Amino acid sequence: MLINDKVAVVTGAASGIGMAVCEELVTRGALAVAMVDTSDSVLEAAERLNENKSGKPARPYKGDVTDVEFRKQVFDDLCGNFDIVNICVPAAGIFRDRMAVKIDKETGEANMYPLDTFRMVLEVNLIHPIYWSMEMVARLAQYRHRNGLKKWHPDELIQGSIVFIGSVASQGNKGQISYSTTKAGLEGAATTLMKESMYHGVRTAVIHPGFVDTPILQGMPEGYVDNYILPDTQLGRLIKPQEIADAICFLITNSAVSGELWVDAGWHPSAS
Ligand SMILES: NC(=O)c1ccc[n+]([C@@H]2O[C@H](COP(=O)([O-])OP(=O)(O)OC[C@H]3O[C@@H](n4cnc5c(N)ncnc54)[C@H](O)[C@@H]3O)[C@@H](O)[C@H]2O)c1
């Protein structure tokens, strides 16, 4: 699927991977790129991407991805202006790391990962990325139905592509019980959506980045990445957000590709 003249929704667009994806989509001629984020800086980011661009393709939407009404408003606005959305990259994500079970050395009591924190990570990283993607499929399905279209045919110009942002942690990683669970869960969602949504002309994929140079890494323990990860990668440095954006655009543009892509510079969490 060509990116040129397509309409995209990217969440987590004010920073890191999401912002790099928006930049790449604009560079490749997207008609409109909805930049969704809770941060005020999404407004400034969109303004920067629109500099010297006719048609001002970057459209900022400030809000929380877990807010269902906000999601509907974003899609109402886009579909009101452009009929359909073709590309969805739900990149907004958080992590709240700690061991699943910890022993309090003084009391001897075992203490489990807090349930409310688990639920919060699940909402942001798993449930709502799936709902933003399903919203795209739903709008596309309605539009095709209104136009009398049934099972999608490759000759049709209307089509869509979803890329979920997994992680190398999807294979399990010490200290990441909630994060790893959400990233592994995206694989099941992507495969299910792929099987169901090809009827409407939508492909899905999951990209699994390794350690990428973005602000999210500021939450990692000091020295952890430099001492324990980078020496074991092929690149010997953090992956650039632009390298992930490029791989995401490959997943969008090559219509024969679905499934999972590892963009990890050769590093996975070890089994121990
Ligand atoms: N950086 C890495 O090493 C790495 C590796 C693997 C996967 N990932 C994944 O890539 C995605 C993007 O992460 P990043 O590294 O660019 O991080 P980042 O912190 O630079 O960007 C995340 C963005 O998401 C936004 N966000 C968070 N919660 C939100 C919410 N509820 N509603 C709307 N916006 C929200 C933040 O404001 C921020 O702008 C995440 O899903 C993350 O899990 C990152």
The ligand as an SDF file (V2000), in Angstrom:
LIG
                    3D

 44 48  0  0  0  0  0  0  0  0999 V2000
   12.0860    3.1610   23.4270 N   0  0  0  0  0  0  0  0  0  0  0  0
   12.2360    1.8550   23.4600 C   0  0  0  0  0  0  0  0  0  0  0  0
   13.3320    1.3400   23.7390 O   0  0  0  0  0  0  0  0  0  0  0  0
   11.0810    0.9450   23.1010 C   0  0  0  0  0  0  0  0  0  0  0  0
   11.3560   -0.3990   22.8810 C   0  0  0  0  0  0  0  0  0  0  0  0
   10.3150   -1.2600   22.5630 C   0  0  0  0  0  0  0  0  0  0  0  0
    9.0300   -0.7590   22.4550 C   0  0  0  0  0  0  0  0  0  0  0  0
    8.7930    0.5620   22.6930 N   0  0  0  0  0  0  0  0  0  0  0  0
    7.4060    1.0060   22.5820 C   0  0  0  0  0  0  0  0  0  0  0  0
    7.3330    2.0600   21.6540 O   0  0  0  0  0  0  0  0  0  0  0  0
    6.2010    2.8710   21.9340 C   0  0  0  0  0  0  0  0  0  0  0  0
    6.6300    4.3290   21.9330 C   0  0  0  0  0  0  0  0  0  0  0  0
    7.5650    4.5140   22.9850 O   0  0  0  0  0  0  0  0  0  0  0  0
    8.7300    5.5840   22.9330 P   0  0  0  0  0  0  0  0  0  0  0  0
    9.9790    4.8680   23.2130 O   0  0  0  0  0  0  0  0  0  0  0  0
    8.6050    6.4130   21.7350 O   0  0  0  0  0  0  0  0  0  0  0  0
    8.3690    6.4110   24.2490 O   0  0  0  0  0  0  0  0  0  0  0  0
    8.1440    7.9640   24.5310 P   0  0  0  0  0  0  0  0  0  0  0  0
    8.0210    8.0560   26.0080 O   0  0  0  0  0  0  0  0  0  0  0  0
    9.1970    8.7570   23.8390 O   0  0  0  0  0  0  0  0  0  0  0  0
    6.7480    8.2610   23.8290 O   0  0  0  0  0  0  0  0  0  0  0  0
    5.5490    7.7660   24.3270 C   0  0  0  0  0  0  0  0  0  0  0  0
    4.4950    8.8250   24.0920 C   0  0  0  0  0  0  0  0  0  0  0  0
    3.2290    8.2620   24.4780 O   0  0  0  0  0  0  0  0  0  0  0  0
    2.4810    9.2750   25.1090 C   0  0  0  0  0  0  0  0  0  0  0  0
    1.4690    8.6690   25.9750 N   0  0  0  0  0  0  0  0  0  0  0  0
    1.6740    7.8650   27.0400 C   0  0  0  0  0  0  0  0  0  0  0  0
    0.5040    7.5420   27.5940 N   0  0  0  0  0  0  0  0  0  0  0  0
   -0.4680    8.1250   26.8370 C   0  0  0  0  0  0  0  0  0  0  0  0
   -1.8770    8.1520   26.8860 C   0  0  0  0  0  0  0  0  0  0  0  0
   -2.5510    7.5040   27.8660 N   0  0  0  0  0  0  0  0  0  0  0  0
   -2.5560    8.8340   25.9420 N   0  0  0  0  0  0  0  0  0  0  0  0
   -1.8960    9.5090   24.9520 C   0  0  0  0  0  0  0  0  0  0  0  0
   -0.5510    9.5360   24.8760 N   0  0  0  0  0  0  0  0  0  0  0  0
    0.1470    8.8480   25.7980 C   0  0  0  0  0  0  0  0  0  0  0  0
    3.5020   10.0860   25.8930 C   0  0  0  0  0  0  0  0  0  0  0  0
    3.0300   11.3850   26.2290 O   0  0  0  0  0  0  0  0  0  0  0  0
    4.6860   10.0970   24.9340 C   0  0  0  0  0  0  0  0  0  0  0  0
    4.6450   11.2460   24.1020 O   0  0  0  0  0  0  0  0  0  0  0  0
    5.6580    2.3800   23.2780 C   0  0  0  0  0  0  0  0  0  0  0  0
    4.5550    1.5580   23.0300 O   0  0  0  0  0  0  0  0  0  0  0  0
    6.8020    1.5860   23.8530 C   0  0  0  0  0  0  0  0  0  0  0  0
    6.3600    0.5630   24.7020 O   0  0  0  0  0  0  0  0  0  0  0  0
    9.7820    1.4380   23.0070 C   0  0  0  0  0  0  0  0  0  0  0  0
  1  2  1  0
  2  3  2  0
  2  4  1  0
  4  5  1  0
  4 44  2  0
  5  6  2  0
  6  7  1  0
  7  8  2  0
  8  9  1  0
  8 44  1  0
  9 10  1  0
  9 42  1  0
 10 11  1  0
 11 12  1  0
 11 40  1  0
 12 13  1  0
 13 14  1  0
 14 15  2  0
 14 16  1  0
 14 17  1  0
 17 18  1  0
 18 19  2  0
 18 20  1  0
 18 21  1  0
 21 22  1  0
 22 23  1  0
 23 24  1  0
 23 38  1  0
 24 25  1  0
 25 26  1  0
 25 36  1  0
 26 27  1  0
 26 35  1  0
 27 28  2  0
 28 29  1  0
 29 30  1  0
 29 35  2  0
 30 31  1  0
 30 32  2  0
 32 33  1  0
 33 34  2  0
 34 35  1  0
 36 37  1  0
 36 38  1  0
 38 39  1  0
 40 41  1  0
 40 42  1  0
 42 43  1  0
M  CHG  2   8   1  16  -1
M  END
$$$$
